[in-house]
Amino acid sequence: MSTPRRPQPALIPLPGARPGRDPERAIKRGPRRVSAEVVAATQRDRLFDGLVQEVATRGYDNARVTDICRAAGVTRPAFYALFTGKEDAFLAAYRHGIAVVSQLMEHAYREAGPDWPDAARAALRTLLEVLASVPAFARMALVEVDAAGPDARRERDALLASFRRFFVDAGPGPGADVDRDLLVSTVVGGLHATIRSRVARGPIEELPLLLPVLTYAAVAPFLGSAEASRAIRPVRAGDGPSIAAPCATPGEPF
């Protein structure tokens, strides 16, 4: 009897996936008034999109609150009713987007089955495909986060630490003389640096091409080169969850 598959995550767009002035999210005036909560949530989502796109285009330092509001079609008073300033809005958009990405990775990891190399490859594939599907978010979250202040950098460091969970099921490592925790941190740091470098120089849409080398780098230190070579086999149709849209239910990233 086969084990039932977990349901796919509900669809929640990644920040930056839609234009801030998306007509479908326009707040229409009329006799049927929209609640203040719905208005605030809609404005918040539009500001997330506007912020991600402006930061990705202009850079964090050059993206002004005025630019973000214009891109979102939201007034400055409405912006300041939701956020204390640009840094606060950046952190909120970053946390929301990372929660979406993390949940999609977790889903792919668990659905790949009990074989850890396949699970690690599925999580990496999902990460690369999601980032490639929304280049503005990829640039905002991996490159511009460095300019967004110490709180943003702490969020980034905490995110990298949370990715250690994907190595819990890996092998013990090359031997007792190697600190496994330090090895995991080194591997995670190397994966992040490689992805960030590709995002910084582009083209971001080609991120999925990094899957073989990143899978090899993730697996080889724990299971050896033979197992790592097996794990980088060519992607087959239907092999693992393919990301058609950058969506998920937001949750805690770690």
Long-range contacts (C-beta under 8 A, 24 or more apart in sequence): 5-111, 6-107, 6-110, 6-111, 8-107, 8-241, 9-103, 9-104, 9-107, 9-247, 9-248, 9-249, 10-247, 10-248, 10-249, 11-245, 11-247, 11-248, 12-100, 12-247, 12-248, 12-249, 12-250, 13-245, 13-246, 13-247, 14-97, 14-100, 14-101, 14-130, 14-133, 14-134, 14-137, 14-246, 14-247, 15-48, 15-49, 15-51, 15-52, 15-93, 15-96, 15-97, 15-134, 15-137, 15-140, 16-48, 16-49, 16-52, 16-53, 16-56, 16-97, 16-134, 16-136, 16-137, 16-140, 17-49, 17-133, 17-134, 17-137, 17-245, 17-246, 18-49, 19-49, 19-53, 19-71, 20-46, 20-47, 20-49, 20-50, 20-53, 20-71, 20-72, 20-73, 20-74, 21-46, 21-71, 21-72, 21-73, 22-46, 22-49, 26-73, 40-81, 40-82, 43-72, 43-74, 43-78, 43-82, 44-82, 44-92, 46-72, 46-73, 46-74, 47-72, 47-74, 47-79, 47-82, 47-83, 47-89, 47-93, 48-89, 48-92, 48-93, 48-96, 48-97, 50-74, 51-86, 51-89, 51-90, 51-93, 51-140, 52-93, 52-97, 52-134, 52-136, 52-137, 52-140, 53-136, 55-90, 55-136, 55-139, 55-140, 55-144, 56-135, 56-136, 56-137, 56-139, 56-140, 56-144, 57-136, 59-144, 59-147, 60-90, 60-140, 60-144, 60-147, 60-148, 61-147, 65-89, 87-148, 87-149, 87-151, 87-152, 90-140, 90-148, 90-152, 91-148, 91-151, 91-152, 91-155, 93-140, 94-140, 94-141, 94-145, 94-148, 94-152, 94-155, 95-155, 95-253, 96-250, 97-137, 97-140, 97-141, 98-141, 98-155, 98-159, 98-253, 99-248, 99-250, 99-251, 99-252, 99-253, 100-130, 100-246, 100-247, 100-248, 100-249, 100-250, 101-127, 101-130, 101-131, 101-248, 101-253, 102-159, 102-162, 102-251, 102-253, 102-254, 103-248, 103-249, 103-250, 103-251, 103-253, 104-130, 104-243, 104-246, 104-248, 105-166, 107-241, 107-248, 108-240, 108-241, 109-166, 111-240, 111-241, 112-240, 116-169, 116-170, 116-171, 116-223, 117-215, 117-219, 117-223, 117-227, 117-228, 117-230, 117-231, 118-231, 118-240, 119-166, 119-169, 120-166, 120-167, 120-170, 120-215, 120-218, 120-219, 120-231, 121-211, 121-215, 121-218, 121-219, 121-231, 121-232, 121-240, 122-240, 122-241, 123-166, 124-191, 124-211, 124-214, 124-215, 124-218, 125-208, 125-211, 125-235, 125-240, 126-240, 126-241, 126-243, 127-195, 128-195, 128-207, 128-208, 128-210, 128-211, 128-214, 129-207, 129-208, 129-242, 129-243, 130-243, 130-246, 131-195, 131-199, 131-204, 131-207, 132-204, 132-205, 132-206, 132-207, 132-208, 133-243, 133-245, 133-246, 134-246, 135-199, 135-202, 135-204, 135-205, 137-246, 138-199, 138-204, 138-207, 139-199, 139-200, 139-204, 142-192, 142-195, 142-196, 142-199, 142-200, 143-196, 143-199, 143-200, 158-254, 159-253, 159-254, 160-188, 160-189, 160-192, 161-185, 161-254, 162-253, 162-254, 163-188, 164-188, 165-254, 167-218, 167-222, 170-219, 170-222, 170-223, 171-222, 171-223, 172-222, 173-221, 173-222, 174-221, 174-222, 183-221, 183-222, 187-217, 187-218, 187-221, 190-217, 191-217, 191-218, 211-235
